């Protein structure tokens, strides 16, 4: 059987990561039809179906999943060798791939990513935002960003935001004809915008005052898995939101939202962290990002 080229392996891994030929073709700078033909030729040469294709989706077969798992370490090693060559020139180079929830992306993107790209002009950053917690290494990411309590136990965590303060907010239009909630159980009479975690569980709103702590499963007809959508819904008067104080602060200042129950909010929340495996060599591009995070924190 003719030898499979590195370009073909990278093309296969990119299609698997992107979940389709069109997005993968954009990333690789080729046509989607050409990429599809290349993968078909690879499958024919291997006598192995790697993807199940329909008009709406491209999904790895069981054999394709195993093949991807087998080649990811080799591709990562090659990328690492290229990056190490750049490191010997004194400057990180390549693509830093990060996985995080969309809400975390908003915290990290400005100004941390901007500063990183300004410092290292030979670097590119790719962020994939999704609510579900994924195997960052198995999916080809360099690191992930999550709240500390969601970081897998075998990972090294570096705090990005030491403390995430939360706030209950509602729009003036929503609150106009409704009683203002004073204590957490008052929320049981309100429409609350609920949040579905990456694990699939509905997040229970947390409250604290003095020695009293409680978690409340709030009612609500709208459940979302993205903090940006939750903010939009709160601004449109669709219910009360439970969001990061930093996110809602500008809207509270301009009167679009009213902050409620400030005396009941937890004093400490899990920090937002970058996480990565400790058992592997840390490439220069990731080490530079970690150093930037630590310099901003200290």
ZALOMAR-281651 format. One line per 3 residues: their letters; for each residue x, y, z of N, C-alpha, C. Coordinates in steps of 0.02 Angstrom, whole numbers. Layout:
a = X/Y/Z/X/Y/Z/X/Y/Z  ...
end
This chain:
xxx = 42/-60/0/0/0/0/44/62/0  31/111/-44/71/172/-45/70/206/23  126/238/40/133/271/105/86/331/109
xxx = 53/337/167/9/394/179/50/454/199  34/512/169/74/572/182/50/607/246  94/649/274/77/688/332/18/735/316
xxx = 17/762/256/-37/808/237/-105/772/239  -106/709/218/-169/671/220/-191/659/292  -144/644/336/-161/633/406/-187/697/438
xxx = -155/752/422/-179/817/449/-247/834/421  -259/818/357/-324/831/327/-378/790/362  -364/726/373/-411/682/408/-426/709/478
xxx = -374/727/516/-383/751/584/-423/816/585  -412/859/535/-447/923/532/-522/913/518  -538/867/472/-608/852/457/-642/824/520
xxx = -607/780/555/-635/751/616/-647/804/669  -599/850/677/-605/903/727/-660/952/710  -666/970/647/-715/1020/625/-784/990/614
xxx = -788/924/607/-853/892/598/-883/903/529  -842/918/479/-868/928/412/-814/950/364  -826/942/300/-776/958/250/-771/1033/237
xxx = -827/1068/240/-825/1139/224/-783/1179/273  -796/1168/338/-757/1204/389/-684/1183/388  -672/1118/378/-603/1093/375/-567/1122/314
xxx = -602/1127/258/-571/1155/197/-551/1228/207  -594/1266/243/-577/1336/257/-514/1340/299  -509/1296/349/-450/1297/391/-387/1279/353
xxx = -393/1230/308/-335/1206/271/-319/1247/209  -367/1290/188/-356/1331/129/-362/1292/64  -407/1242/63/-418/1203/2/-493/1203/-12
xxx = -513/1173/-69/-584/1169/-84/-615/1110/-46  -679/1116/-29/-712/1062/8/-718/1000/-36  -730/1009/-101/-736/950/-145/-669/915/-151
xxx = -615/954/-156/-548/924/-160/-531/886/-96  -550/915/-39/-536/883/25/-576/818/31  -640/819/10/-682/760/12/-652/704/-31
xxx = -629/722/-91/-598/672/-135/-534/644/-104  -495/687/-70/-433/664/-39/-447/614/17  -499/628/57/-516/582/111/-544/517/83
xxx = -584/522/30/-610/461/-2/-553/418/-29  -502/451/-59/-444/415/-85/-406/381/-28  -399/416/29/-365/387/87/-403/326/112
xxx = -470/331/116/-511/274/138/-504/215/90  -503/230/25/-497/176/-24/-429/142/-18  -377/181/-8/-310/153/-3/-302/111/61
xxx = -335/134/115/-332/97/178/-383/40/180  -430/40/131/-485/-9/132/-522/-5/198  -538/57/218/-568/70/284/-611/132/280
xxx = -673/127/301/-716/186/303/-702/224/368  -681/287/360/-663/329/417/-721/373/440  -764/392/393/-820/437/408/-885/408/381
xxx = -939/418/418/-1006/408/392/-1031/476/368  -1049/480/305/-1069/544/274/-1143/544/259  -1176/599/276/-1244/611/254/-1244/682/225
xxx = -1302/703/199/-1306/771/172/-1299/823/226  -1309/804/290/-1307/853/344/-1249/845/392  -1215/788/391/-1162/779/440/-1107/733/414
xxx = -1049/740/446/-992/697/433/-969/673/502  -977/609/516/-964/582/582/-913/525/577  -866/523/623/-817/469/624/-850/401/636
xxx = -827/351/600/-846/282/615/-807/259/676  -823/201/702/-784/173/757/-711/164/737  -701/141/675/-632/132/651/-598/200/644
xxx = -636/250/621/-608/317/614/-589/347/681  -630/335/733/-614/360/800/-550/328/826  -541/263/814/-481/230/837/-420/255/798
xxx = -428/265/733/-373/290/692/-352/359/715  -401/402/729/-386/469/753/-349/466/820  -373/424/865/-340/417/930/-268/394/922
xxx = -255/351/872/-188/325/861/-140/377/832  -165/422/788/-120/468/755/-112/534/791  -158/552/836/-154/616/871/-86/625/906
xxx = -62/575/945/3/585/977/60/598/927  59/564/870/111/573/820/108/643/790  47/666/773/40/733/746/61/785/797
xxx = 43/774/860/63/821/912/139/823/920  171/765/914/244/762/920/277/800/863  250/794/802/278/830/745/268/905/755
xxx = 207/925/776/196/996/790/244/1021/843  255/979/894/300/999/948/371/1009/923  393/965/876/460/972/849/467/1037/810
xxx = 415/1055/772/416/1118/735/418/1177/783  376/1173/836/374/1227/884/440/1233/922  471/1176/938/535/1178/973/589/1209/929
xxx = 585/1197/864/632/1229/819/624/1305/822  561/1327/823/548/1399/830/571/1425/897  563/1384/949/584/1404/1016/659/1416/1018
xxx = 697/1376/983/769/1385/982/788/1451/949  743/1479/909/753/1545/880/731/1600/928  705/1580/986/687/1628/1037/617/1655/1034
xxx = 572/1626/992/505/1653/986/455/1596/972  400/1592/1010/350/1541/995/319/1551/926  300/1495/894/268/1499/830/219/1441/824
xxx = 169/1450/781/120/1397/770/50/1420/788  7/1371/805/-63/1385/821/-77/1360/892  -102/1404/934/-123/1385/1002/-197/1371/1000
xxx = -217/1308/1011/-287/1288/1008/-315/1279/1078  -368/1317/1094/-398/1317/1160/-472/1298/1155  -495/1261/1205/-566/1243/1209/-595/1273/1272
xxx = -653/1304/1267/-685/1335/1325/-758/1348/1311  -796/1359/1365/-865/1380/1357/-867/1451/1329  -921/1468/1296/-926/1534/1264/-919/1590/1314
xxx = -948/1582/1374/-942/1633/1425/-870/1644/1445  -832/1590/1452/-761/1596/1469/-723/1630/1413  -741/1617/1351/-708/1649/1295/-714/1725/1299
xxx = -771/1749/1322/-779/1822/1328/-734/1851/1380  -722/1814/1435/-676/1837/1486/-604/1838/1461  -586/1785/1424/-516/1775/1405/-496/1816/1345
xxx = -542/1824/1297/-525/1855/1234/-500/1927/1242  -529/1964/1285/-510/2034/1294/-492/2045/1367  -429/2064/1380/-376/2078/1331/-322/2024/1327
xxx = -331/1966/1358/-277/1918/1364/-253/1893/1295  -299/1872/1253/-280/1846/1187/-248/1901/1145  -277/1961/1149/-248/2017/1111/-176/2029/1132
xxx = -162/2029/1197/-94/2040/1221/-47/1984/1197  -73/1923/1198/-32/1866/1176/-13/1873/1102  -61/1890/1061/-47/1897/989/-1/1957/975
xxx = -9/2010/1015/36/2068/1007/108/2050/1025  116/2009/1076/183/1990/1098/217/1941/1051  176/1897/1021/205/1843/981/174/1844/910
xxx = 202/1885/866/172/1894/799/174/1832/756  214/1782/774/216/1720/734/166/1668/759  127/1687/809/77/1641/837/7/1656/809
xxx = -33/1604/804/-104/1609/790/-142/1576/848  -203/1599/861/-244/1570/913/-310/1547/883  -329/1486/899/-394/1459/878/-432/1439/941
xxx = -492/1467/950/-533/1452/1008/-596/1417/984  -611/1359/1013/-673/1323/1001/-714/1329/1064  -772/1360/1060/-814/1370/1119/-872/1320/1116
xxx = -880/1283/1170/-935/1235/1175/-949/1223/1249  -1011/1210/1264/-1031/1201/1333/-1006/1135/1361  -1006/1083/1321/-987/1016/1345/-913/1012/1361
xxx = -897/978/1415/-827/966/1433/-800/911/1389  -744/924/1354/-717/876/1307/-647/854/1329  -624/801/1299/-555/778/1309/-510/823/1267
xxx = -480/874/1298/-444/924/1260/-385/895/1221  -351/847/1251/-294/818/1217/-317/772/1160  -367/730/1174/-392/685/1123/-421/722/1063
xxx = -447/783/1075/-476/822/1021/-426/869/989  -363/865/1009/-312/905/976/-302/975/1002  -326/989/1063/-317/1056/1092/-253/1057/1134
xxx = -225/1117/1140/-167/1125/1183/-187/1132/1256  -245/1162/1268/-268/1173/1336/-343/1189/1335  -373/1189/1394/-442/1208/1401/-449/1264/1452
xxx = -508/1295/1454/-523/1346/1504/-591/1330/1534  -593/1320/1600/-655/1305/1635/-649/1332/1707  -706/1334/1742/-703/1346/1813/-666/1288/1847
xxx = -632/1304/1901/-589/1255/1933/-625/1190/1951  -688/1195/1973/-723/1134/1994/-742/1090/1936  -733/1113/1873/-746/1072/1815/-682/1045/1783
xxx = -624/1065/1809/-561/1042/1781/-548/969/1800  -533/926/1751/-519/856/1767/-462/850/1818  -465/802/1863/-417/798/1918/-345/784/1897
xxx = -334/757/1837/-267/741/1816/-234/798/1777  -264/857/1779/-238/915/1742/-207/966/1789  -160/1005/1763/-133/1063/1799/-176/1123/1783
xxx = -197/1160/1834/-241/1218/1826/-203/1282/1843  -210/1332/1801/-180/1397/1812/-236/1449/1814  -248/1480/1872/-303/1529/1877/-293/1588/1829
xxx = -346/1604/1792/-346/1663/1748/-380/1721/1784  -439/1707/1810/-476/1756/1850/-484/1725/1919  -449/1752/1971/-448/1720/2036/-517/1711/2067
xxx = -562/1759/2055/-627/1755/2087/-680/1780/2039  -730/1739/2025/-786/1759/1982/-846/1775/2027  -863/1838/2033/-920/1858/2073/-983/1854/2030
xxx = -1037/1833/2060/-1100/1823/2024/-1152/1874/2044  -1202/1882/2003/-1255/1931/2016/-1321/1906/1988  -1375/1919/2025/-1443/1908/2000/-1466/1974/1971
xxx = -1490/1973/1909/-1510/2034/1876/-1577/2024/1839  -1612/2079/1831/-1673/2080/1791/-1681/2147/1758  -1717/2149/1704/-1728/2213/1670/-1784/2252/1704
xxx = -1783/2318/1699/-1838/2358/1727/-1906/2337/1700  -1909/2318/1636/-1972/2297/1606/-1998/2233/1640  -1953/2186/1653/-1973/2124/1686/-1997/2138/1757
xxx = -1963/2181/1793/-1978/2194/1863/-2037/2242/1874  -2060/2273/1821/-2109/2327/1828/-2172/2305/1866  -2200/2248/1850/-2262/2226/1880/-2253/2164/1924
xxx = -2191/2153/1948/-2176/2095/1989/-2144/2116/2054  -2153/2078/2108/-2121/2094/2171/-2045/2085/2167  -2007/2130/2197/-1935/2125/2197/-1914/2068/2244
xxx = -1874/2020/2220/-1852/1966/2265/-1803/1992/2317  -1815/1974/2379/-1773/1998/2435/-1729/1941/2461  -1758/1882/2467/-1722/1823/2490/-1726/1770/2436
xxx = -1680/1722/2436/-1678/1673/2381/-1744/1639/2366  -1783/1621/2417/-1845/1584/2404/-1897/1627/2369  -1888/1692/2369/-1933/1735/2330/-1927/1720/2255
xxx = -1871/1691/2235/-1861/1676/2164/-1908/1621/2139  -1936/1583/2185/-1981/1529/2165/-2044/1556/2133  -2058/1620/2142/-2117/1652/2112/-2099/1690/2048
xxx = -2037/1681/2024/-2014/1718/1965/-1997/1672/1907  -1993/1702/1848/-1965/1669/1789/-1890/1678/1792  -1854/1624/1797/-1781/1627/1799/-1752/1595/1735
xxx = -1699/1624/1711/-1665/1598/1651/-1615/1546/1675  -1629/1483/1663/-1589/1429/1691/-1529/1413/1645  -1478/1385/1675/-1416/1370/1639/-1402/1295/1640
xxx = -1393/1266/1581/-1376/1195/1576/-1300/1188/1570  -1271/1152/1617/-1199/1141/1618/-1178/1094/1562  -1112/1093/1549/-1086/1048/1498/-1100/975/1513
xxx = -1108/958/1577/-1124/889/1597/-1196/871/1582  -1238/921/1565/-1309/910/1554/-1351/928/1614  -1320/939/1671/-1357/956/1732/-1378/1029/1731
xxx = -1437/1043/1759/-1459/1113/1767/-1425/1143/1827  -1394/1200/1818/-1357/1233/1872/-1404/1259/1925  -1388/1244/1988/-1427/1268/2045/-1396/1334/2069
xxx = -1437/1385/2074/-1412/1450/2094/-1388/1447/2167  -1330/1477/2180/-1299/1473/2246/-1305/1540/2282  -1319/1536/2348/-1327/1597/2388/-1292/1587/2455
xxx = -1273/1644/2485/-1237/1642/2548/-1247/1708/2585  -1263/1702/2649/-1267/1761/2692/-1248/1740/2763  -1193/1769/2788/-1168/1747/2853/-1149/1674/2850
xxx = -1176/1635/2897/-1162/1563/2898/-1212/1523/2858  -1261/1557/2828/-1314/1522/2791/-1294/1514/2718  -1297/1454/2693/-1281/1440/2623/-1335/1394/2595
xxx = -1353/1406/2533/-1403/1362/2502/-1395/1362/2427  -1418/1309/2396/-1423/1302/2324/-1496/1295/2306  -1517/1332/2256/-1588/1334/2239/-1598/1313/2167
xxx = -1642/1265/2157/-1662/1246/2089/-1719/1293/2068  -1701/1344/2032/-1749/1398/2017/-1797/1375/1961  -1857/1403/1962/-1904/1387/1908/-1890/1430/1847
xxx = -1913/1408/1790/-1904/1447/1729/-1921/1407/1668  -1950/1440/1619/-1969/1406/1557/-1916/1411/1503  -1863/1449/1517/-1809/1457/1468/-1745/1431/1498
xxx = -1714/1382/1464/-1651/1353/1485/-1601/1360/1428  -1542/1387/1443/-1491/1400/1393/-1424/1371/1416  -1377/1364/1368/-1311/1338/1386/-1255/1387/1368
xxx = -1274/1451/1360/-1225/1502/1341/-1240/1566/1380  -1189/1592/1414/-1201/1651/1456/-1218/1713/1415  -1193/1716/1354/-1210/1773/1311/-1284/1774/1293
xxx = -1311/1714/1278/-1383/1709/1265/-1423/1725/1327  -1398/1704/1385/-1433/1719/1448/-1435/1794/1461  -1380/1827/1447/-1378/1900/1455/-1428/1933/1408
xxx = -1429/1912/1346/-1476/1940/1297/-1548/1930/1320  -1562/1870/1347/-1630/1856/1370/-1649/1900/1429  -1602/1910/1475/-1617/1954/1532/-1628/2026/1509
xxx = -1588/2049/1462/-1596/2117/1437/-1664/2126/1402  -1689/2073/1372/-1753/2076/1337/-1813/2064/1384  -1800/2058/1449/-1854/2051/1497/-1885/1982/1500
xxx = -1848/1931/1480/-1875/1863/1478/-1869/1827/1545  -1837/1858/1594/-1830/1827/1659/-1771/1854/1696  -1760/1828/1756/-1702/1847/1796/-1643/1804/1776
xxx = -1584/1835/1773/-1523/1799/1755/-1476/1795/1815  -1434/1743/1814/-1383/1732/1866/-1317/1728/1828  -1281/1784/1827/-1224/1791/1782/-1164/1822/1817
xxx = -1107/1819/1786/-1047/1849/1814/-1056/1925/1820  -1036/1951/1877/-1045/2022/1890/-1009/2065/1838  -950/2042/1817/-912/2079/1767/-950/2084/1701
xxx = -989/2032/1685/-1027/2032/1623/-1085/2081/1625  -1119/2085/1682/-1180/2126/1686/-1166/2197/1707  -1107/2211/1735/-1093/2277/1764/-1107/2335/1716
xxx = -1086/2333/1652/-1101/2390/1608/-1175/2402/1599  -1214/2348/1598/-1286/2354/1588/-1322/2378/1651  -1293/2362/1709/-1320/2389/1772/-1306/2464/1775
xxx = -1246/2484/1755/-1228/2555/1758/-1272/2598/1713  -1289/2571/1654/-1330/2612/1608/-1405/2602/1617  -1424/2563/1668/-1495/2557/1685/-1533/2505/1647
xxx = -1499/2467/1604/-1534/2414/1567/-1551/2354/1610  -1512/2345/1664/-1524/2290/1711/-1522/2317/1782  -1558/2283/1827/-1558/2300/1898/-1526/2241/1935
xxx = -1476/2255/1976/-1444/2202/2015/-1484/2191/2079  -1496/2127/2094/-1540/2109/2150/-1503/2065/2200  -1525/2067/2261/-1503/2020/2313/-1427/2019/2322
xxx = -1395/2077/2317/-1322/2080/2321/-1297/2052/2387  -1334/2060/2441/-1313/2035/2506/-1315/1959/2512  -1343/1926/2463/-1348/1853/2465/-1299/1818/2418
xxx = -1257/1856/2384/-1214/1824/2335/-1152/1793/2368  -1130/1734/2343/-1071/1702/2372/-1010/1747/2369  -971/1746/2423/-911/1788/2424/-856/1761/2379
xxx = -854/1695/2372/-801/1664/2332/-832/1613/2285  -812/1616/2223/-832/1566/2173/-768/1533/2146  -773/1473/2118/-713/1441/2090/-681/1486/2037
xxx = -615/1491/2038/-581/1533/1988/-588/1503/1918  -584/1546/1868/-581/1524/1798/-509/1506/1783  -498/1445/1758/-429/1420/1751/-414/1396/1680
xxx = -353/1405/1660/-324/1369/1603/-301/1302/1630  -313/1247/1593/-288/1182/1617/-257/1143/1559  -208/1102/1578/-170/1063/1529/-140/1003/1564
xxx = -120/951/1527/-93/891/1559/-23/903/1585  -10/880/1646/56/890/1675/107/839/1655  84/783/1626/130/729/1610/165/738/1543
xxx = 146/789/1506/175/800/1439/220/861/1438  266/862/1390/307/921/1379/262/980/1362  274/1036/1394/235/1096/1381/268/1134/1323
xxx = 235/1139/1265/266/1173/1208/275/1247/1222  320/1278/1185/338/1348/1195/277/1393/1190  233/1379/1142/175/1422/1131/129/1423/1192
xxx = 120/1364/1224/77/1360/1283/113/1389/1344  177/1376/1350/215/1403/1406/214/1479/1405  219/1509/1345/216/1582/1339/148/1608/1361
xxx = 94/1572/1344/27/1592/1364/19/1587/1440  46/1533/1470/43/1525/1542/81/1581/1577  140/1597/1551/180/1651/1581/144/1717/1578
xxx = 107/1729/1523/69/1791/1517/13/1793/1569  -22/1738/1577/-75/1734/1627/-48/1750/1697  9/1719/1714/38/1728/1781/64/1799/1790
xxx = 90/1829/1738/115/1898/1744/58/1947/1756  1/1933/1725/-57/1977/1734/-89/1968/1803  -83/1906/1829/-113/1892/1894/-71/1920/1951
x = -6/1925/1939/37/1945/1995/68/2012/1988
end
